[in-house]
Amino acid sequence: MKEQNLANIKSGATELDTMIEEDGMMVRVYQNSAVTTTPVTIKGQYSGQHVNGLYRSTLFWVKGPAGWQLVCDELTALATK
């Protein structure tokens, strides 16, 4: 997955014009791990697909000896009203 993401960025298949964090970030901490969810407005191209709209960004974090490290992320399209 990481290799594919890097290849998409290098080739231009993933290129975001704008990514704006909207109000409403939520943080949940579970001992040495945490999950953040944030609504974001994205415009650009992601893996060769045109994107323009509201998404939920979910980030998964683990706290280790060096501090908090991002271990996984996900974007989910949200329905427009």
Order of alpha helices (4+ residues) and beta strands (2+ residues): alpha-beta-beta-beta-beta-beta
